[in-house]
Amino acid sequence: MKYTKYLFLVLSFVFVFEIVNSNQAKACTVNDGVVAKASGDGADYVDDGCDEAPALYEVVIYKLYLCTSAPTEATTSSTVVLTPCSQIFNNSSGATASVTQGAEIVLDGTYTRPPAGTYTHGYAYMDNTFGITWAGELSASMTGMTGGTGVFCGTVAGSGTHAQASTHTNSSVCGSSAITAGKFVETLTHFGGVGDAFSSKATADDINGTTADIAGYLVDTNEHRAANAAEVVKLEGLVTFANPVVVTADTSSISMTFNVGEGMHLVNGGSNKLFIGSGPFQAIMSAN
């Protein structure tokens, strides 16, 4: 049997920001490569918040499991129950996945072939930081959070945190000519808007129109649900697959590709300033 080098898991995560809940946002309207800014430009536009594909999306993954039924989610006093699951990937230091739309990836780490079976759910243990790289053209001028005004905008090399009491204000730059994008690294310590009660759980249904469902959990050093933002160190994802993954004795490899078509959130953060943050993504696997 060929050693399983390629990994499959449907991982869909949702991130919620200050202005708009990503669960409610839709894919940005793009006409001839230009992202619609205002309502007259399209149905789903930046002024109301919309999701777009970044040029590059980076996530850090520690553990992946396939499950024959739904795991029991973690609580503030207990870890997730993975009894129906088989671990298929491990890297205690974290493996960075640099993701482009539809590209197959290989994570550095230890792989374990799952037993033959039908897997309906998945679990992932990840870092709560996300790298976003993007530059593009808008249908109307905006101002970058770090400076510049124009129809060309992009991410800035830097980092920031979305927390319960505040969010980052340094993710974008704009100008009158094409922008060279930098990688902005966002740290997530709260699901919800600034000033909302702390939320360690977010759910999303029918991610990217695939019928896959996901629940994301912010966890502490004990892998318990975080009780407050200060405790958050990692992110867990529990997902219901759109289509079960069937592993048989004839399965020789498992491949994984990413759908990051809505992996970045664009919104007018006030005063016509462009806010850029991470959005929902999905990794799609197939057994071969």
C-alpha positions in Angstrom: 0.0 0.0 0.0 1.4 3.4 -1.0 2.2 5.6 2.0 -0.3 8.4 2.4 1.6 11.5 1.7 -1.2 13.8 0.6 -3.8 14.8 3.1 -7.5 15.4 2.8 -9.8 17.2 5.1 -12.6 19.6 4.6 -11.7 22.5 7.0 -14.1 25.4 6.9 -13.5 28.3 9.4 -15.4 31.5 9.8 -14.0 34.7 11.3 -16.2 37.5 12.6 -15.1 41.1 12.6 -16.0 44.5 14.0 -18.3 45.8 11.2 -20.0 42.7 9.8 -20.5 39.1 10.6 -18.7 37.0 8.0 -21.6 34.4 8.2 -23.8 37.1 6.6 -21.3 38.4 4.0 -21.3 37.2 0.4 -18.7 37.0 -2.3 -17.7 40.4 -3.7 -19.1 41.3 -7.1 -16.1 41.5 -9.5 -16.5 43.0 -13.0 -13.6 42.5 -15.4 -11.3 42.2 -12.4 -12.6 45.3 -10.6 -14.1 44.7 -7.1 -17.5 46.5 -6.7 -17.3 49.2 -3.9 -20.8 50.6 -3.8 -24.4 49.4 -4.3 -24.6 50.8 -7.8 -21.7 48.6 -8.8 -23.2 45.2 -7.9 -25.2 43.2 -5.4 -22.4 42.4 -3.0 -19.9 45.1 -2.5 -17.3 46.5 -0.2 -19.3 49.2 1.4 -21.6 46.6 3.0 -18.8 44.0 3.5 -18.0 41.2 1.1 -15.6 38.3 0.8 -13.0 37.9 -1.9 -10.1 35.5 -2.8 -6.7 36.6 -1.5 -3.6 35.9 -3.7 -2.1 33.9 -0.8 -3.6 32.7 2.4 -1.5 31.2 5.2 -2.6 28.9 8.0 -0.7 26.9 10.6 -2.0 23.4 11.3 -0.9 21.1 14.1 -3.3 18.1 14.0 -5.9 16.7 11.6 -8.4 13.9 12.2 -11.0 12.1 10.2 -14.1 11.0 12.1 -16.9 8.5 11.4 -19.3 10.6 13.4 -19.3 14.0 15.1 -16.8 14.5 17.9 -18.1 16.0 21.2 -17.0 19.7 21.3 -14.8 21.0 24.1 -16.1 22.9 27.0 -14.4 25.4 29.4 -13.5 22.4 31.6 -13.0 19.6 29.1 -11.2 18.9 25.8 -12.9 17.7 22.6 -13.8 14.0 22.6 -12.2 12.4 19.6 -13.3 8.8 20.2 -14.9 8.4 16.7 -11.8 9.9 15.0 -8.5 8.8 13.6 -5.5 11.1 13.5 -4.1 11.5 10.0 -1.6 14.4 10.5 0.6 15.7 13.3 3.2 18.4 13.6 3.8 19.6 17.2 5.5 22.7 16.0 2.8 23.5 13.4 3.0 23.2 9.6 2.4 26.3 7.6 0.1 25.9 4.6 0.6 28.7 2.0 -2.6 28.4 0.1 -3.6 29.6 -3.4 -7.0 29.0 -4.9 -7.5 25.4 -6.0 -3.8 24.4 -5.5 -2.9 21.1 -3.9 -0.6 21.3 -0.9 1.6 19.1 1.2 2.1 19.8 4.9 5.4 19.0 6.6 4.8 16.5 9.4 3.9 12.9 10.3 1.2 11.2 8.3 -0.9 8.2 9.4 -3.1 6.3 7.0 -6.7 6.2 8.3 -8.4 2.8 8.6 -10.9 1.8 5.9 -14.2 3.4 6.6 -16.7 6.2 5.8 -15.7 9.5 7.3 -18.4 12.1 7.7 -16.7 14.6 9.9 -13.3 16.2 10.5 -11.3 17.9 13.2 -8.4 20.3 13.0 -6.2 22.0 15.6 -4.7 25.2 14.3 -3.0 28.4 15.2 -5.3 31.4 15.6 -3.2 33.5 13.2 -3.8 33.9 9.5 -1.6 35.5 6.8 -3.4 37.4 4.0 -1.8 38.8 0.8 -3.9 40.6 -1.7 -3.8 43.6 -4.1 -6.5 44.7 -6.5 -8.6 47.4 -8.1 -11.9 48.8 -6.7 -14.6 50.5 -8.7 -14.3 53.7 -6.6 -11.5 55.3 -4.6 -10.9 54.4 -1.0 -8.4 55.3 1.7 -5.9 52.8 3.1 -5.8 52.3 6.8 -2.0 53.0 6.8 -2.3 55.8 4.1 -2.9 56.5 0.5 -6.1 57.1 -1.5 -7.1 55.6 -4.8 -8.8 52.8 -6.6 -5.9 50.5 -6.2 -5.6 48.9 -2.7 -3.8 46.0 -1.0 -2.6 44.4 2.2 0.3 45.8 4.1 3.2 43.8 5.5 2.4 43.8 9.2 0.3 42.3 11.9 -2.7 43.0 14.1 -5.3 41.5 16.4 -9.0 41.2 16.4 -10.1 41.2 20.0 -13.2 41.8 22.1 -12.3 45.4 22.8 -10.5 46.5 19.6 -9.5 45.4 16.2 -6.5 46.2 13.9 -6.4 49.4 12.0 -3.3 48.8 9.9 -4.1 46.2 7.3 -4.5 48.2 4.0 -2.9 50.8 1.8 -4.3 52.4 -1.3 -3.1 54.6 -4.2 -3.5 55.8 -7.7 -1.4 52.9 -9.2 -1.2 49.2 -8.7 -0.2 48.2 -5.2 2.6 45.7 -4.3 0.9 43.6 -1.6 2.6 42.7 1.7 1.5 39.8 4.0 -0.7 41.0 6.8 -0.9 38.5 9.7 -4.1 38.6 11.7 -4.5 37.1 15.2 -8.1 36.2 16.2 -9.0 36.2 19.9 -12.8 36.8 19.7 -15.7 35.7 17.5 -17.9 38.8 17.4 -17.8 42.6 17.1 -15.8 45.0 19.2 -17.7 45.6 22.4 -19.8 42.4 22.1 -19.8 39.9 24.9 -16.8 37.5 24.5 -17.6 34.6 22.1 -15.4 31.5 21.7 -17.6 29.7 19.2 -18.7 30.5 15.7 -20.7 28.4 13.2 -21.3 28.5 9.5 -23.5 26.5 7.2 -23.2 25.7 3.6 -19.6 27.1 3.3 -18.9 28.5 -0.2 -22.1 26.8 -1.4 -20.8 23.3 -0.8 -23.3 22.2 2.0 -20.3 21.7 4.3 -21.0 23.0 7.9 -18.4 24.1 10.4 -18.0 25.1 14.1 -14.9 27.0 15.2 -13.7 27.1 18.8 -11.1 29.4 20.4 -9.3 27.3 23.0 -6.8 27.8 25.8 -3.5 26.1 26.6 -5.4 23.0 28.0 -7.4 22.8 24.8 -10.5 23.8 26.7 -12.9 26.4 25.4 -11.4 29.8 26.3 -13.4 31.6 29.0 -12.1 35.0 27.8 -10.0 36.6 25.1 -6.8 36.6 27.2 -6.9 32.7 27.4 -7.0 32.2 23.6 -4.0 30.4 22.1 -5.3 28.2 19.4 -8.3 27.4 17.2 -10.3 24.2 16.7 -12.5 23.3 13.9 -15.2 20.6 13.7 -16.7 20.1 10.3 -19.5 18.1 8.7 -18.3 17.1 5.2 -20.4 18.0 2.2 -19.6 14.4 0.9 -18.3 11.6 3.1 -14.8 10.5 2.5 -14.6 6.7 1.8 -11.3 5.0 2.5 -10.9 1.4 1.2 -8.2 -1.1 1.0 -7.6 0.2 -2.5 -7.1 3.8 -1.5 -3.5 4.7 -2.3 -3.4 8.5 -1.6 -5.5 11.3 -0.2 -5.2 14.7 -1.8 -6.1 18.1 -0.5 -6.9 21.3 -2.3 -8.1 24.6 -0.8 -11.1 26.8 -1.7 -10.1 30.3 -0.6 -12.6 32.0 -2.9 -14.0 33.9 0.2 -10.9 33.7 2.3 -10.6 37.5 2.8 -13.1 40.0 4.1 -13.3 43.6 2.6 -15.4 46.3 4.2 -15.6 50.0 4.5 -14.5 50.5 8.1 -15.7 54.0 8.3 -14.5 57.3 6.8 -14.1 55.4 3.5 -11.2 53.4 4.9 -10.7 49.9 3.6 -10.6 47.2 6.3 -9.1 43.8 5.2 -9.3 40.7 7.4 -9.5 37.0 7.1 -12.7 35.2 6.0 -14.0 31.6 5.7 -11.9 29.1 3.7 -12.4 25.4 2.9 -10.0 22.6 2.2 -11.4 19.9 0.0 -10.0 16.3 0.0 -10.5 13.3 -2.2 -9.4 9.7 -1.7 -7.7 8.1 -4.7 
